[in-house]
C-alpha cells in the first residue's frame, strides 16, 4: 500500500526493513558507484516508491521486540529541542514533522499520553504550515491515542492520512517534502534504536540495525534527485552518504526459511519465508551508533 511508510509516524518509533525482496538472494551489496545516479533516482515510479514503503517492516515487530527486552521508557531519547513554531523553511518543517512523528509513536507505545498530545500538536502545526493539515483527522487521532485498545483504528487513520499527504505532495511537484518526512521518520527511528542497543545489546535488535543497510540504499534513491536543490539538501545527502560508507563492509545474506501456512479466504496459503544473516562487528556497530547520533543531533539543532 502506497504510503505505508507513514504509519510509523503515529504508531511506533522505528522503521526497520528486512530488505528489498528483489535483493533477498545471496548477499546484499551496495551499487558499485559511491552514490546513486540522480538520473536513475528520477526514474522512480509511484510503484517503485510504494515498494520502498512496503519494505519498512511492521511496527509491531519492533514494539514486541522492545517489550520482550523490557526496555524502559526514556525521555532522553526524544527530540525535545524541536519547537514547531521556530521552523522557518519547508525543508525544516517536513523533516521535523517526520522526526516528531517517530517520537509520537514511541510515546504512544509507552502510553505517555500527556507528552504524546503535545507532540501531536506540534505535528499539526507543521502539517498546516506545509499545507497538508487538511489530510489529518487530528481529533480522531487524538482520541484514539488516548485509548490503546483502538490501535487498529489508529493505524487505519494514520495510513490513510499519510497516503493522502504523499499523493498530494508528489502530484503537486513537492515530492521533496514527502522524501524529507520519510527521512525524518527513519533517522529518528534509527537514532532511537541505536541508543537502545547501546544499553541493551540484544542480538535481534543489532540485526535489525544491520539490516538498515538495505533500506538506506532505498532512502538514497528517494533523496538523490534533490541533492543539488540547495545547501540543506546537499548537506543531508552528504550525511546519508557518510552513513552508507559506515554500512558498506557489513554483510547481509539471505537464506530460505521454513514455509508458513496461513488460512486466507477459506483456503490454505503457503508462503516461503526467508531469513537474513547479518555479519557486523562491534566496531562497525559502534561506528553506526556514533554517526547516527551525529547526523540526528545536527538535524534537530536547526530550530
LOSE-181285 format. One line per field, with one value per residue (C-alpha): residue in one letter; x, y, z. Coordinates in steps of 0.05 Angstrom, whole numbers. Layout:
N
residu = [A_...]
east = [X_...]
north = [Y_...]
up = [Z_...]
***
This chain:
303
residu = [X_X_X_X_X_X_X_X_X_X_X_X_X_X_X_X_X_X_X_X_X_X_X_X_X_X_X_X_X_X_X_X_X_X_X_X_X_X_X_X_X_X_X_X_X_X_X_X_X_X_X_X_X_X_X_X_X_X_X_X_X_X_X_X_X_X_X_X_X_X_X_X_X_X_X_X_X_X_X_X_X_X_X_X_X_X_X_X_X_X_X_X_X_X_X_X_X_X_X_X_X_X_X_X_X_X_X_X_X_X_X_X_X_X_X_X_X_X_X_X_X_X_X_X_X_X_X_X_X_X_X_X_X_X_X_X_X_X_X_X_X_X_X_X_X_X_X_X_X_X_X_X_X_X_X_X_X_X_X_X_X_X_X_X_X_X_X_X_X_X_X_X_X_X_X_X_X_X_X_X_X_X_X_X_X_X_X_X_X_X_X_X_X_X_X_X_X_X_X_X_X_X_X_X_X_X_X_X_X_X_X_X_X_X_X_X_X_X_X_X_X_X_X_X_X_X_X_X_X_X_X_X_X_X_X_X_X_X_X_X_X_X_X_X_X_X_X_X_X_X_X_X_X_X_X_X_X_X_X_X_X_X_X_X_X_X_X_X_X_X_X_X_X_X_X_X_X_X_X_X_X_X_X_X_X_X_X_X_X_X_X_X_X_X_X_X_X_X_X_X_X_X_X]
east = [0_29_45_51_117_79_40_103_94_34_43_113_182_225_226_263_268_281_305_281_252_290_354_338_381_452_488_464_516_511_515_587_581_592_526_462_459_406_383_365_331_289_261_228_155_100_100_175_164_108_155_205_150_128_199_192_173_113_119_90_155_199_147_143_218_228_174_207_272_234_268_245_219_270_252_325_315_265_277_250_291_247_200_147_139_212_217_227_234_192_254_256_181_176_238_218_148_178_224_168_123_173_175_100_98_149_108_43_77_94_26_55_-9_7_72_43_-12_40_79_15_0_69_58_-8_26_80_29_-13_49_66_-7_-23_-60_-126_-109_-104_-163_-128_-188_-196_-122_-121_-180_-151_-82_-116_-143_-91_-146_-163_-94_-124_-167_-108_-67_-121_-130_-54_-42_-100_-77_-5_-23_-63_-6_44_-2_-16_57_80_23_38_112_130_159_220_177_149_220_241_184_207_279_258_219_276_334_296_278_350_373_324_343_418_410_371_422_478_448_413_458_407_426_358_359_431_409_352_402_448_391_383_439_385_333_388_401_327_327_386_344_288_331_383_342_341_414_430_368_403_452_404_392_466_483_432_454_526_503_469_527_573_525_524_600_596_549_590_630_571_549_477_460_392_372_306_267_211_146_89_17_-40_-114_-140_-210_-227_-165_-95_-39_33_86_160_198_269_319_373_442_478_553_572_629_624_669_623_562_597_612_539_516_563_548_473_476_518_470_407_431_453_384_347_394_368_309]
north = [0_66_109_52_80_136_91_92_166_154_84_64_93_53_39_-25_-64_-137_-119_-108_-173_-165_-167_-227_-275_-286_-226_-154_-104_-30_-8_0_75_114_149_132_168_222_201_133_162_208_147_121_107_112_36_36_86_43_-17_21_38_-35_-55_-18_-75_-77_-32_-87_-127_-76_-58_-131_-137_-78_-103_-171_-137_-98_-35_22_88_144_217_229_193_244_306_352_411_417_477_474_550_562_523_575_534_479_435_440_434_370_339_356_331_263_264_283_231_177_205_206_132_118_157_122_54_71_104_172_207_277_282_249_301_357_324_314_388_404_357_390_458_434_399_462_502_459_459_386_393_382_309_296_276_304_298_224_211_248_208_142_159_162_92_38_-13_24_12_-18_44_89_51_57_132_143_104_138_207_199_164_225_271_230_231_305_326_284_303_376_372_374_304_331_345_275_248_292_266_195_213_245_184_138_177_185_112_94_140_111_40_54_89_30_-21_18_0_-65_-101_-154_-195_-187_-112_-110_-150_-101_-44_-81_-94_-19_-24_-44_8_61_48_59_124_149_134_177_237_236_277_335_335_396_434_476_474_439_381_377_371_316_278_281_257_196_181_182_135_90_86_61_6_-14_-71_-101_-166_-188_-256_-287_-360_-395_-408_-456_-449_-416_-438_-389_-392_-340_-334_-404_-435_-452_-408_-430_-375_-387_-347_-321_-307_-255_-264_-201_-200_-138_-128_-90_-36_-29_-24_29_69_66_87_147_173_164_205_259_264_263_315_361_355_373_431_479_508]
up = [0_-21_39_87_110_144_191_234_247_292_318_338_336_289_215_204_140_128_59_-11_-37_-102_-63_-19_-57_-35_-6_-9_-34_-49_-122_-144_-151_-87_-97_-134_-201_-200_-269_-241_-179_-222_-258_-195_-209_-157_-156_-140_-84_-57_-59_-17_31_36_55_120_167_211_272_314_303_337_390_410_410_456_503_503_523_576_554_599_572_567_556_537_471_446_403_456_430_368_371_316_319_302_237_183_119_88_90_165_174_133_164_235_222_207_267_315_284_303_374_377_361_416_466_446_454_526_538_554_537_561_523_461_456_459_402_363_369_341_283_268_267_219_174_169_153_92_71_85_151_114_105_180_223_284_331_316_322_388_414_392_420_489_480_467_453_389_357_293_282_296_245_192_201_203_139_104_125_104_40_21_41_0_-61_-55_-48_-107_-152_-138_-152_-79_-74_-38_23_23_18_77_120_105_120_186_209_190_222_287_288_273_329_380_362_366_432_460_434_467_534_515_464_443_382_348_355_330_269_255_256_209_160_152_101_52_67_69_-5_-19_21_-21_-83_-55_-35_-92_-143_-94_-72_-114_-94_-42_15_62_14_-4_70_85_23_47_116_87_41_102_138_77_80_152_128_67_98_136_102_96_66_56_63_55_119_134_95_134_125_137_124_76_45_68_37_59_32_39_38_31_83_82_136_137_168_188_197_235_284_350_319_259_304_345_283_261_330_331_261_271_334_300_240_281_330_274_242_305_323_270_307]
***
